[in-house]
Amino acid sequence: MPVSNTSVNPARSTAAALFADTAAMSQLWAFWLAPIVGGVLAGLAWKFFDEE
């Protein structure tokens, strides 16, 4: 992302966190959990709004 230079790809975030000499590993859970939760919420919304 242009502002913070963060990765939005969980695989890329994991690779960078493995080799970073920072606290990146402690924040890695968010890069995996957020897309999974978003997918689940999108699936639930689709089921809720599906008219069939």
LINBEL-V106133 format. One record per residue. N is the residue number from 1. RES is the residue in one small letter. SS is DSSP state (~ for helix, > for strand, _ for the rest). PSI is psi in degrees with one decimal (* if undefined). OMEGA is omega in degrees with one decimal (NA if undefined). Layout:
[[N:RES:SS:PSI:OMEGA] [N:RES:SS:PSI:OMEGA]]
This chain:
[[1:m:_:141.9:-173.2] [2:p:_:-30.0:-174.3] [3:v:_:-48.8:-173.7] [4:s:_:-2.4:-178.1] [5:n:_:30.0:178.8] [6:t:_:158.4:176.7] [7:s:_:139.9:175.6] [8:v:_:5.9:177.2] [9:n:_:118.2:-177.1] [10:p:~:-36.7:-179.9] [11:a:~:-42.2:178.6] [12:r:~:-38.3:178.3] [13:s:~:-38.9:179.3] [14:t:~:-45.3:179.5] [15:a:~:-43.7:179.2] [16:a:~:-38.3:-179.1] [17:a:~:-33.5:179.9] [18:l:~:-33.8:-175.2] [19:f:~:-2.2:-179.6] [20:a:_:146.8:178.1] [21:d:_:47.8:-178.1] [22:t:_:-167.6:178.7] [23:a:_:26.2:-175.7] [24:a:~:-34.3:-178.3] [25:m:~:-31.5:-179.6] [26:s:~:-17.0:179.8] [27:q:~:-2.2:-173.6] [28:l:~:-29.3:-178.8] [29:w:~:-35.3:-177.5] [30:a:~:-33.3:-178.7] [31:f:~:-19.6:175.5] [32:w:~:-39.8:-175.7] [33:l:~:-41.5:-176.1] [34:a:~:-47.0:178.6] [35:p:~:-33.6:179.1] [36:i:~:-46.0:178.4] [37:v:~:-40.8:177.6] [38:g:~:-40.5:177.6] [39:g:~:-41.4:178.0] [40:v:~:-44.7:178.8] [41:l:~:-38.8:177.4] [42:a:~:-40.1:177.4] [43:g:~:-41.5:177.7] [44:l:~:-39.5:178.2] [45:a:~:-40.2:178.9] [46:w:~:-43.7:178.0] [47:k:~:-37.5:-178.5] [48:f:~:-39.8:-176.0] [49:f:~:-3.2:178.6] [50:d:_:128.2:-173.6] [51:e:_:0.7:-178.3] [52:e:_:*:NA]]
